[in-house]
Amino acid sequence: MPTDNISGILIYVQKNREGYIHTVFFELLNKAKELSQKLGGVDVSAVVFTLPGQIDGYREAFMNMGVDKVYYFEDESFGVYNTEIYSRNIEELVREIQPEIMLIGATNEGRDLAPRVAGALATGLTADCTGLDINENGQLAATRPTFGGQLMATILCKNYPQMATVRPNVFKVNPVNNYSQTEFFKREARFFEYKNRVEILEFKKTVESVINELDSAEIIVAGGRGLKNEAGFKLLKQFADKIGASVAATRVAVEMGLAPQSIQIGQTGKTVAPKIYIACAISGAIQHTVGMENSKHIIAINSDENAPIFDIADTGIVGDFFEIIPEFLKIG
């Protein structure tokens, strides 16, 4: 990719199967506006794949949130994500408009798309970031956990565009409208002689995913190594049911077979930001806390008064989970 006239930030817009824009786009947009100011006020643009006419339903959202330019591709097939078609068209768009930064949400879809685009453009990609900034040289400084969550590394990309993926709930959505006279550019999608190797017949939600909508949960009760066994996790679920919370777990609890990986919080799991996060028998290793530290109020229950989890907790309860929770369940 040429390095002349490189400018601006481009964000990929993910939609769900119902056609709603994933909130991670608005989180990235808010951060991109901040980065833009550090780069002298460069444009913040978006790229989206839509069904015919669908863009009209998004115009107001893009304008109210301050997107400078929107590049959209329309086709009847774009109700369902397609790795090869999306990545090839984004590659061509990036080569044309030459953004200096491209951001993608680290969802399942984004984790599939980002490396394909980065590989095609022969640029670097920093994945699963928890922080983005612009350094003194005007470069994107992308921070992510490394060495199993023991260290935080800030990574620079030598090539353009500088690419990063960021998990949902790491950044906040700007609650205030930032109205802009957004420009919309329709692009003709190219299909390149693509042969559809996979046909999606039906989408089904598992019972587990219906019960544990962690991305949008207002209250989460999470359990760690200290729950010890299945009886401990059963008690955790009873507690969660009583207060109307979703259940989550640490990586260690998952590796112990106490919980499925789908409800794991942390570097190798989900990132959440509920109103209340109750950490039960969780020590507070960075591998876990990086996935929940943006919760509005953190309550920690741990028998070890020196556990690191108390360093980030708003409310700390020193005591045995197996003594405290049964007493709570007796109330009411």
C-alpha positions in Angstrom: 0.0 0.0 0.0 1.4 3.4 -0.9 2.3 5.7 1.9 1.4 9.0 0.2 -1.7 10.9 1.3 -2.4 8.4 4.1 -4.9 10.0 6.5 -8.0 9.1 8.6 -9.4 6.3 10.6 -11.7 3.6 9.2 -14.0 1.5 11.3 -15.7 -1.8 10.3 -19.4 -1.8 11.1 -20.7 -5.2 12.2 -24.4 -5.9 12.1 -26.3 -8.7 13.7 -28.6 -11.1 11.9 -31.6 -8.8 12.8 -29.9 -5.9 11.1 -28.9 -3.9 14.2 -25.5 -2.3 14.4 -23.3 -4.1 17.0 -22.6 -1.7 19.9 -18.8 -2.4 19.5 -18.9 -0.1 16.5 -20.2 2.9 18.6 -17.6 2.1 21.3 -14.8 2.2 18.7 -16.3 5.3 17.1 -16.1 7.2 20.4 -12.4 6.2 20.8 -11.6 7.0 17.2 -13.0 10.5 17.6 -10.5 10.9 20.5 -7.6 9.5 18.5 -8.6 11.8 15.6 -8.1 14.9 17.7 -4.6 13.7 18.5 -3.9 13.3 14.8 -5.0 16.9 14.0 -8.7 16.2 13.4 -8.5 13.6 10.6 -11.7 12.0 9.2 -13.4 9.1 11.0 -15.1 6.9 8.5 -17.1 3.6 8.5 -17.5 0.7 6.1 -20.6 -1.4 6.1 -22.2 -4.2 4.1 -26.0 -3.9 3.8 -29.1 -5.3 2.2 -30.5 -3.1 -0.6 -32.1 0.0 1.0 -30.9 -0.9 4.5 -28.5 2.0 4.6 -31.5 4.4 5.0 -32.2 3.0 8.5 -28.6 3.7 9.6 -28.2 7.2 8.3 -29.5 9.0 11.4 -27.3 6.9 13.7 -24.2 7.6 11.7 -24.9 11.3 11.5 -25.9 11.7 15.2 -22.7 9.9 16.3 -20.4 12.1 14.2 -19.2 9.8 11.5 -17.5 11.9 8.8 -17.9 9.4 5.9 -19.7 6.1 5.3 -18.7 3.7 2.6 -21.4 1.1 2.0 -21.8 -2.0 -0.2 -25.3 -3.2 -1.0 -26.3 -6.7 -2.1 -29.1 -9.2 -1.4 -26.5 -11.6 0.0 -25.2 -9.2 2.7 -27.7 -10.2 5.3 -25.2 -12.9 6.3 -21.5 -12.3 6.8 -19.1 -13.7 4.2 -15.4 -13.7 4.9 -14.0 -13.7 1.4 -16.4 -11.2 -0.1 -16.1 -8.8 2.8 -12.3 -9.0 3.1 -11.6 -8.6 -0.6 -13.9 -5.5 -0.9 -12.5 -3.9 2.2 -9.0 -4.6 0.9 -9.8 -2.7 -2.3 -11.5 0.2 -0.4 -8.5 0.6 1.9 -6.0 0.7 -1.0 -8.1 3.5 -2.5 -8.9 5.7 0.5 -5.6 4.9 2.4 -6.6 5.3 6.1 -3.7 5.4 8.5 -5.7 3.4 11.1 -8.3 0.7 10.8 -10.3 -0.6 13.8 -12.5 -3.7 14.0 -14.4 -5.1 16.9 -12.9 -8.3 18.3 -16.2 -10.3 18.0 -16.2 -13.7 16.4 -16.9 -12.0 13.1 -14.2 -9.4 13.6 -11.6 -11.9 14.6 -12.3 -13.8 11.4 -12.3 -10.7 9.2 -9.3 -8.6 10.6 -6.5 -11.1 9.9 -7.8 -11.7 6.3 -7.7 -7.9 5.6 -4.3 -7.4 7.3 -2.8 -10.3 5.5 -4.0 -9.1 2.1 -2.6 -5.6 2.8 0.7 -6.9 4.2 0.3 -4.9 7.4 0.4 -5.8 11.1 -2.6 -6.5 13.4 -2.7 -6.1 17.1 -5.6 -8.3 18.4 -7.9 -8.1 21.4 -6.7 -4.7 22.6 -7.7 -3.1 25.9 -6.2 0.4 25.1 -5.6 2.6 22.1 -3.6 5.8 22.0 -1.5 8.0 19.7 2.2 8.2 20.7 4.5 11.2 20.4 5.4 10.1 16.8 1.8 10.1 15.7 1.6 6.3 15.7 -1.2 4.1 16.9 -0.1 2.6 20.3 -2.2 -0.5 20.9 -2.1 -2.1 24.3 -3.1 -5.7 25.0 -2.4 -8.4 27.7 0.5 -10.8 26.9 2.3 -13.7 28.4 -0.9 -15.3 29.7 -2.1 -12.0 31.0 0.9 -11.4 33.2 2.1 -8.3 31.3 0.5 -5.5 29.3 2.3 -4.8 26.0 2.0 -1.7 23.9 2.5 -2.5 20.2 3.3 -0.3 17.3 2.7 -1.2 13.6 5.4 -0.5 11.1 3.1 -0.6 8.0 -0.2 1.1 7.0 -3.0 0.9 7.8 -2.2 0.4 11.4 -4.8 -2.2 12.4 -6.2 -3.3 15.8 -9.2 -5.3 17.0 -10.9 -4.3 20.3 -13.3 -6.5 22.3 -16.8 -5.2 23.1 -17.2 -3.3 26.3 -13.6 -2.1 26.5 -14.5 1.5 25.5 -17.6 3.5 26.4 -20.2 4.8 24.0 -20.5 8.6 23.9 -24.0 9.3 25.4 -24.1 12.7 23.8 -25.0 13.2 20.1 -22.1 14.6 18.1 -24.0 15.5 14.9 -22.1 15.6 11.6 -23.1 16.2 8.0 -22.0 12.6 7.2 -21.2 11.9 3.6 -22.4 8.6 2.2 -20.6 6.8 -0.7 -22.2 3.7 -2.3 -19.6 1.3 -3.6 -20.2 -1.5 -6.1 -19.4 -4.8 -4.4 -17.1 -7.1 -6.4 -17.6 -10.8 -6.1 -14.4 -11.9 -7.9 -15.3 -15.4 -9.2 -16.0 -16.4 -5.7 -17.5 -19.9 -5.3 -19.6 -20.3 -2.1 -17.9 -23.2 -0.2 -20.3 -23.0 2.8 -24.0 -22.7 2.8 -25.7 -21.5 6.0 -29.0 -23.3 6.4 -30.2 -22.0 9.8 -29.1 -20.1 12.9 -30.0 -21.5 16.3 -29.3 -20.0 19.7 -28.3 -22.5 22.4 -30.1 -22.5 25.7 -26.8 -21.5 27.3 -26.5 -18.4 25.1 -30.1 -17.4 25.9 -29.5 -17.7 29.6 -26.1 -16.0 29.6 -26.3 -12.8 27.6 -23.2 -11.5 29.2 -22.5 -8.7 26.8 -25.7 -6.9 27.8 -26.1 -8.2 31.4 -26.6 -5.5 34.1 -25.6 -7.8 37.0 -23.0 -10.6 36.7 -22.0 -13.1 39.3 -18.7 -14.8 38.6 -16.9 -17.7 40.2 -13.3 -18.7 40.4 -11.0 -21.4 41.6 -12.3 -21.0 45.2 -15.7 -22.5 44.3 -13.7 -25.9 44.3 -16.3 -28.2 42.8 -19.7 -28.5 41.1 -21.5 -27.9 44.4 -19.8 -24.6 44.6 -21.0 -23.6 41.1 -24.5 -24.8 41.9 -24.5 -22.5 44.9 -23.2 -19.6 42.7 -26.1 -20.2 40.2 -28.6 -20.2 43.1 -27.2 -16.8 44.2 -27.4 -15.5 40.6 -31.0 -16.6 40.2 -32.0 -14.9 43.4 -30.7 -11.5 42.4 -31.5 -11.8 38.7 -27.9 -12.0 37.5 -26.0 -13.8 34.7 -23.4 -16.3 35.6 -19.7 -16.1 34.6 -16.5 -17.8 35.4 -12.7 -17.4 35.4 -10.4 -19.4 33.1 -9.3 -21.5 36.0 -12.9 -22.4 36.8 -13.5 -23.4 33.2 -10.3 -25.5 33.1 -11.5 -27.3 36.2 -14.6 -28.3 34.3 -16.9 -26.2 36.5 -18.2 -24.0 33.8 -18.4 -23.8 29.9 -15.9 -21.7 28.0 -18.8 -19.6 26.6 -19.2 -17.8 30.0 -15.5 -17.2 30.6 -14.4 -13.6 31.4 -10.9 -12.4 30.8 -8.2 -12.2 28.2 -9.1 -15.4 26.5 -12.9 -15.0 27.1 -15.4 -12.2 27.1 -15.0 -8.6 28.1 -18.0 -7.2 30.1 -19.0 -3.9 31.7 -22.2 -4.5 33.8 -23.6 -2.2 36.4 -22.7 -4.7 39.1 -20.0 -7.4 38.9 -19.8 -9.8 41.9 -16.5 -11.7 42.0 -16.9 -14.8 44.2 -13.7 -16.7 45.3 -11.7 -15.0 42.5 -8.1 -14.1 43.3 -7.9 -11.2 40.8 -5.2 -12.2 38.3 -4.8 -9.7 35.4 -5.9 -12.4 33.0 -9.4 -12.2 34.5 -9.6 -8.5 35.6 -8.8 -7.2 32.1 -12.2 -8.6 31.1 -14.3 -6.9 33.8 -12.4 -3.9 35.2 -14.7 -1.5 33.4 -17.7 -2.7 35.5 -19.5 0.2 37.2 -19.4 -1.4 40.6 -17.2 -4.4 41.6 -18.0 -6.4 44.7 -15.5 -9.0 45.8 -16.0 -11.9 48.1 -12.8 -13.7 49.1 -11.4 -15.4 52.2 -7.9 -14.0 51.5 -7.8 -10.4 52.6 -4.6 -9.9 50.5 -6.2 -11.1 47.2 -5.5 -8.7 44.3 -9.2 -8.6 43.5 -9.6 -6.2 46.4 -7.3 -3.7 44.7 -9.9 -3.0 42.1 -13.1 -3.7 44.0 -15.4 -1.0 45.1 -16.8 -3.1 47.9 -14.8 -6.0 49.5 -16.1 -8.8 51.7 -13.5 -10.9 53.4 -15.0 -14.3 54.2 -15.8 -17.8 53.0 -18.1 -17.9 50.0 -19.6 -21.2 51.3 -20.6 -19.4 54.6 -21.7 -16.0 53.2 -23.9 -17.0 50.3 -26.0 -19.6 52.1 -26.8 -17.0 54.7 -27.8 -14.5 52.0 -30.1 -17.1 50.3 -32.0 -17.5 53.6 -33.0 -13.8 53.4 -36.5 -13.3 51.8 
